Amino acid sequence: MNTINYIINDIKPFDILSPIKDVQSAFNQLTYSHIPVSKDGLYIGCISETDAHCFEGEKLLRDYPHALEVFSVKKQTDWLDILKAFAINSSNIMPVLGENDRYLGYYELSDIMALFNNTPFLNETGGIIVVEKGSSDYSFSEICQIVETNDGKILGAFISKIENDVTQATIKIGHTGMNAIVQTFRRYSYNVISQHQEDKLLKDLKDRSDYLNKYLNM
């Protein structure tokens, strides 16, 4: 996905010699968690709204160098890495740097999230299967093979959890052959975490359980 078109440059970085009161005033008019700061025309970090409102308005940004949070992405950074940078830095604004770390503008979190919402993983109709297996035993090629040999269409897949040497994968597929896919995962020793109405094995177990309870209550 091309994210360059989403770069916004209507907010120029505050110079390190700017009064804190000017930064506070800017935050009062914006909904951003951070504002970029520059020195000698180069981006040097961001100051958060929380910190800005804690400082004395008559002082300058340079009086609080420890408050600057240095984070950014490059012009060529992939949108998933951009989304990761937003999450790591708990920010809704992400400075974008070009060649020689020249400040180009920033991304808004809402714009990058909109890109994610438009991916087939979220936008296309399909079903979610969550499976897990030992981290040394699973493979994405095997997961794809299981889905595709059952005439399923993969719309997206990612590692959703790794814990105690067990890897969990979340796969979105078209609704074709959901039960057959689930059963094939079990035959390949995958633990199917998600629940599926079409899951014949679980339905059979429920029917047997209901029958046993009925028998015991006679």
C-alpha positions as CSV (number, residue, x, y, z in Angstrom):
1,M,0.0,0.0,0.0
2,N,1.2,3.5,-0.8
3,T,1.1,5.6,2.3
4,I,3.0,8.6,0.9
5,N,-0.3,10.2,-0.1
6,Y,-1.3,10.2,3.5
7,I,1.5,12.4,4.7
8,I,0.2,15.7,6.2
9,N,2.4,18.8,6.6
10,D,0.0,21.4,8.0
11,I,1.8,21.4,11.3
12,K,5.4,22.6,11.3
13,P,7.6,21.4,14.1
14,F,8.1,23.8,17.0
15,D,11.6,25.1,17.2
16,I,13.5,24.1,20.3
17,L,13.7,27.8,21.3
18,S,9.8,28.1,21.3
19,P,8.1,29.1,24.6
20,I,6.2,26.3,26.3
21,K,3.1,28.5,26.4
22,D,3.0,28.4,22.6
23,V,3.1,24.7,22.6
24,Q,0.4,24.5,25.3
25,S,-1.7,26.8,23.2
26,A,-1.3,24.6,20.1
27,F,-2.3,21.5,22.0
28,N,-5.5,23.3,23.2
29,Q,-6.5,23.7,19.6
30,L,-5.5,20.2,18.4
31,T,-6.4,16.6,19.2
32,Y,-2.9,15.2,18.8
33,S,-1.0,13.4,21.6
34,H,2.3,14.8,20.5
35,I,3.8,17.7,18.5
36,P,7.1,17.5,16.6
37,V,10.1,19.6,17.7
38,S,13.1,20.8,15.6
39,K,16.5,22.3,16.1
40,D,18.3,24.2,13.4
41,G,15.6,23.0,11.0
42,L,16.1,19.3,11.8
43,Y,13.6,17.1,13.6
44,I,14.8,16.1,17.0
45,G,11.8,14.5,18.7
46,C,8.2,15.0,19.9
47,I,6.8,16.6,23.0
48,S,3.6,15.1,24.5
49,E,0.6,17.0,25.5
50,T,0.8,15.6,29.0
51,D,4.3,16.9,29.5
52,A,3.7,20.2,27.9
53,H,0.9,21.1,30.3
54,C,3.1,20.2,33.2
55,F,5.8,22.6,32.4
56,E,6.1,26.4,33.1
57,G,4.7,28.4,30.2
58,E,7.4,31.0,30.3
59,K,10.2,28.6,29.8
60,L,11.5,27.3,26.5
61,L,11.4,23.8,25.0
62,R,15.1,23.6,25.3
63,D,14.7,23.8,29.1
64,Y,13.1,20.3,29.0
65,P,15.3,18.2,26.7
66,H,14.6,15.1,28.7
67,A,10.9,15.4,27.7
68,L,11.5,14.9,24.0
69,E,10.4,11.5,22.7
70,V,12.4,10.5,19.7
71,F,10.3,8.4,17.3
72,S,9.5,8.6,13.6
73,V,9.2,6.5,10.4
74,K,10.8,6.8,7.0
75,K,9.1,7.8,3.8
76,Q,9.5,4.2,2.5
77,T,8.3,2.5,5.8
78,D,5.7,-0.2,5.2
79,W,2.2,0.5,6.6
80,L,2.4,-2.4,9.0
81,D,5.6,-1.0,10.5
82,I,4.0,2.4,10.7
83,L,1.1,0.9,12.6
84,K,3.6,-0.8,14.9
85,A,5.4,2.5,15.6
86,F,2.1,4.1,16.6
87,A,1.4,1.3,19.1
88,I,4.9,1.3,20.6
89,N,5.0,5.0,21.1
90,S,1.3,5.5,22.2
91,S,0.9,8.3,19.8
92,N,-1.8,9.4,17.3
93,I,0.7,11.3,15.2
94,M,3.8,9.9,13.5
95,P,6.6,12.1,12.1
96,V,7.8,11.1,8.6
97,L,11.4,11.6,7.6
98,G,12.9,11.6,4.1
99,E,16.5,11.6,2.9
100,N,19.0,12.9,5.5
101,D,16.3,12.7,8.1
102,R,14.5,15.7,6.6
103,Y,11.1,16.3,8.1
104,L,8.4,15.7,5.5
105,G,5.3,15.8,7.6
106,Y,3.3,13.3,9.7
107,Y,0.8,10.5,9.6
108,E,-2.4,10.5,11.5
109,L,-3.3,7.2,13.3
110,S,-6.9,7.3,11.9
111,D,-5.6,7.4,8.3
112,I,-3.3,4.4,8.8
113,M,-6.1,2.5,10.6
114,A,-8.4,3.2,7.7
115,L,-5.8,1.6,5.4
116,F,-5.9,-1.5,7.6
117,N,-9.7,-1.5,7.6
118,N,-9.7,-1.6,3.8
119,T,-7.5,-4.7,3.6
120,P,-9.2,-8.0,2.5
121,F,-8.5,-9.4,6.0
122,L,-11.2,-7.0,7.5
123,N,-13.1,-5.9,4.4
124,E,-13.9,-9.2,2.7
125,T,-16.6,-11.6,3.8
126,G,-15.1,-14.8,5.4
127,G,-14.5,-16.8,8.5
128,I,-11.7,-16.8,11.1
129,I,-9.9,-19.9,12.2
130,V,-7.5,-19.7,15.1
131,V,-5.1,-22.6,15.4
132,E,-2.0,-23.3,17.6
133,K,0.9,-25.8,17.5
134,G,4.4,-26.1,18.9
135,S,6.6,-23.3,17.7
136,S,9.1,-25.8,16.2
137,D,6.4,-27.8,14.5
138,Y,4.1,-25.4,12.7
139,S,4.8,-23.7,9.3
140,F,2.9,-21.1,7.3
141,S,3.4,-23.2,4.1
142,E,1.6,-26.1,5.8
143,I,-1.2,-23.8,7.1
144,C,-1.7,-22.4,3.6
145,Q,-1.6,-25.9,2.1
146,I,-4.3,-27.2,4.5
147,V,-6.6,-24.3,3.6
148,E,-6.0,-24.4,-0.2
149,T,-6.2,-28.2,-0.6
150,N,-9.7,-27.9,0.8
151,D,-10.6,-25.3,-1.8
152,G,-10.3,-22.5,0.7
153,K,-9.2,-19.0,-0.2
154,I,-6.8,-17.3,2.3
155,L,-7.7,-13.6,2.8
156,G,-5.1,-13.0,5.5
157,A,-3.0,-14.7,8.2
158,F,-0.8,-13.6,11.0
159,I,0.9,-14.9,14.2
160,S,-1.5,-13.7,17.0
161,K,0.4,-15.2,20.0
162,I,3.6,-17.0,21.0
163,E,3.7,-18.4,24.5
164,N,5.4,-21.3,26.2
165,D,6.9,-22.6,22.9
166,V,3.4,-22.7,21.3
167,T,2.6,-20.5,18.3
168,Q,-1.0,-19.3,17.6
169,A,-2.0,-18.3,14.1
170,T,-5.1,-16.5,13.0
171,I,-6.3,-17.2,9.5
172,K,-9.2,-15.6,7.6
173,I,-10.6,-17.6,4.7
174,G,-13.6,-17.7,2.5
175,H,-16.5,-19.6,3.9
176,T,-15.9,-22.5,1.5
177,G,-15.4,-25.9,3.2
178,M,-14.9,-24.5,6.7
179,N,-15.6,-27.9,8.4
180,A,-13.3,-29.8,6.1
181,I,-10.5,-27.2,6.8
182,V,-11.0,-27.5,10.6
183,Q,-10.9,-31.3,10.5
184,T,-7.7,-31.2,8.4
185,F,-6.0,-28.9,10.8
186,R,-6.8,-31.5,13.6
187,R,-5.4,-34.3,11.5
188,Y,-2.2,-32.4,11.2
189,S,-2.1,-32.0,15.0
190,Y,-3.1,-28.4,15.2
191,N,-5.2,-27.4,18.1
192,V,-8.2,-25.4,16.8
193,I,-8.9,-22.6,19.3
194,S,-11.8,-20.9,17.5
195,Q,-15.4,-22.1,17.6
196,H,-17.3,-23.0,14.4
197,Q,-20.9,-23.7,13.9
198,E,-20.0,-26.0,11.1
199,D,-17.6,-28.0,13.2
200,K,-19.0,-31.6,12.8
201,L,-16.7,-33.0,15.5
202,L,-17.9,-30.6,18.2
203,K,-21.5,-31.2,17.1
204,D,-21.0,-35.0,17.4
205,L,-19.4,-34.6,20.8
206,K,-22.3,-32.4,22.0
207,D,-24.9,-34.9,20.7
208,R,-23.2,-37.7,22.5
209,S,-22.9,-35.7,25.7
210,D,-26.6,-34.8,25.5
211,Y,-27.5,-38.5,24.9
212,L,-25.3,-39.6,27.9
213,N,-26.9,-37.0,30.2
214,K,-30.3,-38.1,29.1
215,Y,-29.4,-41.8,29.7
216,L,-28.0,-41.0,33.2
217,N,-31.1,-39.1,34.1
218,M,-33.5,-41.9,33.2
